[in-house]
Amino acid sequence: MGVLPFLFVPPPCAAFLSASPRCMENSNLNYAVPDRVSTLTVQKFSRRMILQFLGINNMIYYASTALAAPIMPDMKEPEVIRTLKLRSGVLIQDIVEGEGPEAHDGDLVKFNYVCRRANGYFVFSTVDQFNGESKPVTLPLDENQMIVGLKEVLTGMRVDGKRRALIPPSAGYVNENLKPIPEEFGPRRSLFSHAQEPLVFEVQLVKILSPPPLPTF
């Protein structure tokens, strides 16, 4: 399965607990250096240290794994993923082609999306990662209302199609009026705090509603 470097997300590292003299007795630690395996030689562990390692450490690991996991479980990637680079700098990958009608510039569309930072850290999703419920966004394909990069991703998609894209800041949230923007305060603040860095969007086109009405004068 082909995976591009910019989409590589390293697995969450296991949480390390620094042992204090109270937690570890007669221990000797050798820290890792490049291309070598770190060693840990311990003659005796305290009860507290063992409980921390078996309990808290595993909880942090599995919580991190859940947060880093893909939000769209039915997004089955093809064995060969082709990447298209647009003049705006947006990189697009087609994950599922879709079989419905095609979205065009100006159409009013309904879609689900997952937004992450380029290093894989989760920002926001319209699909609940725990129960799978979704709250699709409805927006016109208009660069005055939607970030340019996402408009370019959705334009040309077919209903039920899925794409992944890396959107540079210049094609992203160049101002705070452009959508989509999470309604919740926390995700909204997180989004704008990372607006000046590349963002990865995974998008699923749910429905094309209609072309937006023409303005009246």
C-alpha positions in Angstrom: 0.0 0.0 0.0 1.6 3.3 -1.1 1.8 6.0 1.6 3.3 9.4 1.0 5.8 10.9 3.4 3.6 13.9 4.2 0.8 11.5 5.4 3.0 9.2 7.4 1.8 9.2 11.0 4.1 7.5 13.5 2.4 5.2 16.0 1.8 6.9 19.4 4.8 6.4 21.6 4.4 4.6 24.8 4.3 7.0 27.7 7.4 6.9 29.9 7.2 7.5 33.6 10.3 9.0 35.2 11.2 7.0 38.2 12.1 8.8 41.3 14.3 7.4 44.0 11.2 6.4 45.9 9.9 4.4 43.0 13.0 2.5 42.0 15.8 1.0 44.1 19.3 -0.1 43.1 18.6 0.8 39.4 20.9 1.5 36.6 19.6 3.3 33.5 21.3 3.5 30.1 19.5 6.0 27.8 19.1 5.3 24.1 21.4 6.7 21.5 20.8 6.6 17.7 20.7 3.2 16.0 21.1 1.4 19.4 18.6 -0.2 21.7 18.3 1.3 25.1 18.9 -1.0 28.0 17.3 -1.0 31.4 19.0 -3.0 34.2 17.0 -3.0 37.4 17.7 -5.2 40.4 14.5 -4.3 42.3 11.2 -2.5 41.5 8.9 -1.1 44.1 5.3 -2.1 44.1 4.3 1.5 43.2 6.5 1.4 40.1 5.0 -1.9 38.9 1.5 -0.6 39.3 2.3 2.6 37.4 3.8 0.7 34.6 1.0 -1.9 34.2 -1.9 0.4 34.8 -1.3 4.1 34.0 1.1 3.4 31.2 -1.3 1.1 29.3 -4.2 3.6 29.8 -2.2 6.4 28.2 -1.1 4.2 25.3 -4.5 3.0 24.4 -6.1 6.5 24.8 -3.4 7.9 22.5 -4.1 5.1 20.0 -7.8 5.8 20.0 -7.3 9.5 19.4 -4.8 8.9 16.6 -6.9 6.3 14.8 -8.7 7.1 11.5 -12.2 8.6 12.1 -13.8 7.1 9.0 -13.5 3.3 9.5 -15.0 2.4 6.1 -12.3 4.3 4.2 -10.6 1.4 2.5 -7.5 2.6 0.8 -6.5 1.2 -2.6 -3.2 -0.6 -3.0 -1.9 2.2 -5.2 -2.6 5.8 -4.2 -2.0 8.5 -6.9 -1.3 12.0 -5.8 -2.3 15.2 -7.7 -0.5 18.4 -7.0 -2.5 21.6 -7.8 -1.1 25.0 -8.7 -2.3 26.2 -5.3 0.1 23.7 -3.6 -2.7 21.4 -2.5 -1.9 17.7 -2.7 -4.9 15.4 -3.3 -5.3 11.7 -3.1 -8.4 9.8 -4.3 -9.2 7.1 -1.8 -12.7 6.1 -3.2 -13.8 7.4 -6.6 -17.5 7.5 -5.9 -20.3 6.6 -8.2 -22.8 9.5 -7.8 -23.1 12.8 -9.6 -20.0 15.1 -9.7 -19.7 18.3 -7.7 -19.1 21.5 -9.7 -18.0 25.0 -8.8 -20.9 26.8 -7.0 -22.8 23.7 -6.0 -24.2 23.4 -2.5 -22.7 20.2 -1.0 -23.0 18.2 2.1 -19.8 16.4 3.3 -18.0 14.9 6.3 -14.4 15.6 7.1 -11.6 14.9 9.4 -9.0 17.6 10.0 -5.5 16.8 11.3 -2.2 18.6 11.6 0.5 17.4 9.1 2.1 15.4 12.0 -1.0 13.4 12.5 -2.4 15.1 15.6 -6.2 15.3 15.6 -7.9 18.7 15.3 -11.6 18.1 14.5 -14.0 15.7 12.8 -17.7 15.8 11.9 -17.8 12.0 12.7 -17.8 11.0 16.3 -14.8 8.7 16.8 -16.6 6.7 19.6 -20.2 6.1 18.4 -19.7 6.8 14.6 -22.5 9.4 14.4 -21.9 12.1 11.9 -22.9 15.8 11.5 -22.1 16.6 7.9 -21.3 20.2 6.9 -23.4 21.9 4.2 -21.5 24.6 2.3 -21.4 26.1 -1.2 -18.3 25.5 -3.3 -17.5 29.2 -3.2 -14.0 30.4 -2.3 -15.5 33.4 -0.6 -17.2 31.1 2.0 -14.9 28.0 2.0 -11.2 27.7 2.3 -9.7 27.5 -1.2 -7.9 24.2 -0.6 -11.0 22.4 0.5 -13.1 23.8 -2.4 -10.5 22.4 -4.8 -10.7 19.1 -3.1 -14.5 18.8 -3.3 -14.8 20.2 -6.8 -14.9 17.2 -9.2 -15.6 14.7 -6.5 -18.5 12.3 -6.9 -21.1 11.5 -4.3 -19.8 8.8 -1.9 -16.3 9.6 -3.0 -13.5 10.1 -0.5 -10.3 12.1 -0.8 -7.4 13.0 1.4 -5.5 16.3 0.9 -2.7 18.3 2.3 -3.7 21.9 2.3 -0.9 24.6 2.8 -1.7 27.7 4.8 -1.9 29.9 1.7 -4.9 27.8 0.6 -6.4 27.4 4.0 -7.7 29.7 6.7 -6.3 32.9 5.4 -9.1 34.7 7.4 -11.4 33.6 10.3 -14.5 34.0 8.2 -13.8 31.1 5.9 -15.4 27.7 6.7 -15.7 25.0 7.8 -15.2 26.1 11.4 -16.1 23.9 14.3 -18.9 25.2 16.5 -17.3 24.1 19.8 -14.9 26.5 21.4 -12.1 24.0 22.0 -11.8 22.6 18.5 -12.3 26.1 17.0 -9.4 27.5 19.1 -7.3 24.5 18.2 -8.0 24.9 14.5 -7.0 28.6 14.4 -4.0 28.0 16.6 -2.6 25.8 13.8 -4.0 27.7 10.8 -0.5 28.9 9.8 0.7 25.3 9.2 -0.3 22.7 6.6 -3.5 20.7 7.5 -4.6 17.3 6.3 -8.2 16.8 5.4 -10.0 13.5 4.8 -13.3 14.3 3.0 -16.3 12.3 2.1 -18.9 13.8 -0.2 -22.3 12.8 1.1 -24.7 14.7 -1.2 -25.0 17.5 -3.8 -28.1 19.5 -2.8 -28.4 22.1 -5.5 -26.6 25.0 -7.0 -26.8 28.0 -4.6 -29.5 30.6 -5.6 -28.3 33.5 -7.7 -28.0 36.9 -5.8 -30.8 39.3 -6.4 -30.1 43.0 -7.1 
